[in-house]
């Protein structure tokens, strides 16, 4: 890097000097200082530990201790397996058994794509974005009795649950909703009544990007061709015949997907729904259009 | 452009391809070239020949210095084969001794674990009973036989088990240490370049004789591109402790300074230059201190 005359001079000097070896190599004199504990009756009074207190007595406060009154945070709240950090979003569990029960009892209409809006409107799930809920997590309990083909969109799904949904002839997608979009998606009517603009759904944070772009998780950011490949691989792993979606009667339904920036089916971000006049207001400003475009 | 033409252009002389050029004279010429500007023409004796130039690539460097030049030799023949140019940013770097020292300190310390363990007064056996009453004996008051004041007592502030000396030297300093060591080795004429690691026989004696004749060593480090070396040199150096073989990915400051002479093959030299230039100019890795980012 350096190309000064000093470099050339130093290299010339080295030619005449003894060979640099391990035994004659030293650092800059005075660059290192040896730290030693003070000795003697007065010279080493506290040995660098200060006077009094927990540090002086080598009594350090345990990590996570919040004082005697409080239970430590790590004991108060469990860590969930998907959480990359302790303060990460959590998902409301939904088993395949209860999903099947919702269908059987007429709470879910499987003739439309099922997303977090449909699931929340069954009234059986308590999802609250203020409690840092990120949506619904599909669990594999009851996978043997699950038999309804549906177009399902959840926020997190286990591998076995994905296999069960696909074995029944349905499709599943995992999609991320940011807290504000989730609030809108959970209670659309309340949201429209406020007169607010339909938000542009945010992309997942950096720590969740990997999950949602993985075809094995059926992530909504993954390549559809790779997802098709993984569907076949999963069927071979779990040992079932993969239903051919092309020949399915519900083909149109099963292949419906939201745009990654879209919150509601049929409504685009940037629109305002006026329920009183039954009118949809769309932006005309080119800047707004550009902002809300995917 | 033919090889002869290229050599003539570089040495800025006329057609002297039939002239013989003894080794000793060449080294003095090289020395002159290292210390002088490129415009000076080295004086050649009549009757000497130029060696074949085997590798003179154009380096993309920020350095304004001319490329260094090294003689290429073989391990089976006495004649030298030719010349190679060396990147001035790798082999003409300011030799920073303190950075080399830091590297060696780091290499020796990061894998060191201190197993020394002294028992404290609470870990010693016994000592629960008060040795004598507090008052009335005229003796100093004591509560335990295992106090640090007593013989066979515990140790206050003693070494505790499993203290590691692990730390990571900054990425830039690791790179700088390597370039400094290579430059110092080259400046001190301890860096040799060979065409390949092929030797005449797989017996150790001829190799030792060759090294002694060339004043290499006694400890020599041969560096090759891969860890799969030619069979003959492996067998020849198997029983010799002070002659070692190493791939480019294992080359480090400690080994370079431990051995007297460093011998690089031409492909290894080019690979080393490529890796180090990437390390110098790779801004993405400049701030990385993580243990996995070992060049």
Interface residues (C-beta under 8 A of the other chain):
Chain A: X1 X2 X3 X4 X6 X7 X8 X10 X11 X12 X14 X15 X17 X19 X20 X21 X22 X25 X26 X27 X28 X31 X37 X47
Chain B: X31 X34 X35 X62 X63 X64 X65 X88 X89 X92 X93 X94 X95 X97 X98 X100 X101 X102 X104 X105 X157 X183 X184 X185 X187 X188 X189 X190 X254 X257 X258 X260 X280
